[in-house]
Structure formats: structure tokens, C-alpha cells
Amino acid sequence: MDSQSMLALGAAIAIAIGAYGGTSAQGKAVAAALEGIARNPAAKSDIQTPMIIGLALIESLVILSFLIAFFLQAKIGA
């Protein structure tokens, strides 16, 4: 395989792993938060804020994988 094929493969793998990992992690985080709220509704505000921060951090890793893929795509065209 030449280097452009490897860059294309790397970009595809970065997007795939980033999207799958991000959605999996977000699903688990939200499920755990909802379970905690269901067990103790009074703790909603104590659970919701850290969950939102955690979701933002997870999403930032997904965006980073997309940026890596876009940079790899730019190298293919150059």
C-alpha cells in the first residue's frame, strides 16, 4: 500500500473509532445518570451538572478524532 492509501485508511479508522467510542460512552454516562436520578430524585441537580461536563469532555474527544481525520484527508490531497 502506498502512503496515500494508508492516510485514507487512518482517517476512516479515526472517524469510526471516534464516533463509536463517543456514542457508547455518552450512552453509558446518560444511562448511569438517569438511574441515579431515578433512585434519588432529590439529587438531580447534583448528578446533572457533572453529567453535562462529562458529556462535553466525551464530545471533545470525538471532535478531536474528526479533526485528525480531516488533517489526514488534507495530506492525501497535497
Residue pairs with C-beta under 8 A, 6 or more apart in sequence:
1 9
4 76
7 72
7 73
7 75
7 76
8 72
8 73
8 76
10 69
10 72
11 68
11 69
11 70
11 72
11 73
11 76
12 69
14 65
14 66
14 68
14 69
14 72
15 65
15 66
15 69
17 65
18 61
18 62
18 64
18 65
18 66
18 69
19 62
19 65
21 61
21 62
22 58
22 59
22 61
22 62
22 65
25 58
26 55
26 58
26 59
29 51
29 54
29 55
29 58
30 51
30 55
33 47
33 48
33 51
36 43
36 47
37 43
37 44
37 47
37 48
